Amino acid sequence: MEEVIEQVKEGEMPLETYRLIHNQAKLTQEEQAVLSSWAQSVLDSMKATYPIDSLIKKN
């Protein structure tokens, strides 16, 4: 979720590979805000539900 938020804020969404085929695809500022807000709410919910160490990928 953190990566989704970062990509949206940096204008990397939709992904470049998608935009190659769909060159008109671009998120509006409102869509960026909605997507970022959704991802943040999911992340907050996960942090509230699961212990923080359970959200860390172990190598």
Sine and cosine of phi, psi and omega as CSV:
sin_phi,cos_phi,sin_psi,cos_psi,sin_omega,cos_omega
0.00,0.00,-0.62,0.78,0.03,-1.00
-0.88,0.48,-0.60,0.80,0.01,-1.00
-0.92,0.39,-0.63,0.78,0.05,-1.00
-0.87,0.49,-0.74,0.67,0.00,-1.00
-0.86,0.51,-0.72,0.69,-0.01,-1.00
-0.89,0.46,-0.71,0.71,-0.01,-1.00
-0.90,0.44,-0.63,0.78,0.02,-1.00
-0.91,0.41,-0.73,0.69,-0.02,-1.00
-0.90,0.44,-0.53,0.85,-0.02,-1.00
-1.00,0.01,0.09,1.00,0.05,-1.00
0.96,0.29,0.39,0.92,-0.02,-1.00
-1.00,-0.08,0.15,0.99,0.04,-1.00
-0.89,-0.45,0.67,-0.74,-0.12,0.99
-0.90,0.45,0.30,-0.95,-0.04,-1.00
-0.87,0.49,0.49,-0.87,-0.03,-1.00
-0.85,0.53,-0.63,0.78,-0.01,-1.00
-0.89,0.46,-0.55,0.84,0.05,-1.00
-0.95,0.30,-0.67,0.74,-0.03,-1.00
-0.92,0.39,-0.41,0.91,0.04,-1.00
-0.88,0.48,-0.60,0.80,-0.01,-1.00
-1.00,0.01,-0.58,0.82,-0.06,-1.00
-0.90,-0.44,0.96,0.27,-0.12,-0.99
-0.91,0.42,-0.25,0.97,0.03,-1.00
-1.00,0.06,-0.14,0.99,-0.06,-1.00
-0.95,0.31,0.87,-0.49,0.05,-1.00
-0.40,-0.92,0.73,-0.69,0.03,-1.00
-0.98,0.17,0.69,-0.73,0.12,-0.99
-0.97,0.25,0.21,-0.98,0.05,-1.00
-0.88,0.48,-0.60,0.80,0.03,-1.00
-0.91,0.42,-0.69,0.72,0.02,-1.00
-0.90,0.44,-0.63,0.78,0.06,-1.00
-0.88,0.48,-0.69,0.73,0.00,-1.00
-0.90,0.43,-0.68,0.74,0.00,-1.00
-0.90,0.43,-0.72,0.70,-0.02,-1.00
-0.91,0.42,-0.69,0.73,0.03,-1.00
-0.90,0.44,-0.67,0.74,0.01,-1.00
-0.90,0.44,-0.69,0.73,0.03,-1.00
-0.88,0.48,-0.75,0.67,-0.02,-1.00
-0.89,0.46,-0.64,0.77,0.02,-1.00
-0.91,0.41,-0.64,0.77,0.01,-1.00
-0.92,0.40,-0.62,0.79,0.06,-1.00
-0.90,0.43,-0.71,0.70,0.01,-1.00
-0.87,0.49,-0.71,0.70,0.03,-1.00
-0.87,0.49,-0.66,0.75,0.02,-1.00
-0.90,0.43,-0.67,0.74,0.02,-1.00
-0.90,0.45,-0.68,0.74,-0.01,-1.00
-0.91,0.42,-0.56,0.83,0.00,-1.00
-0.97,0.25,-0.45,0.90,-0.08,-1.00
-1.00,-0.04,-0.61,0.79,-0.11,-0.99
-0.91,-0.42,0.55,-0.83,0.08,-1.00
-0.86,0.50,0.60,-0.80,-0.09,-1.00
-0.83,0.56,-0.59,0.80,-0.02,-1.00
-0.94,0.33,-0.29,0.96,0.04,-1.00
-0.98,0.18,-0.23,0.97,0.00,-1.00
-1.00,-0.08,-0.02,1.00,-0.03,-1.00
-0.99,-0.14,0.81,-0.58,0.01,-1.00
-0.95,0.32,0.81,-0.59,0.01,-1.00
-1.00,-0.05,0.70,-0.71,-0.01,-1.00
-1.00,0.09,0.00,0.00,0.00,0.00
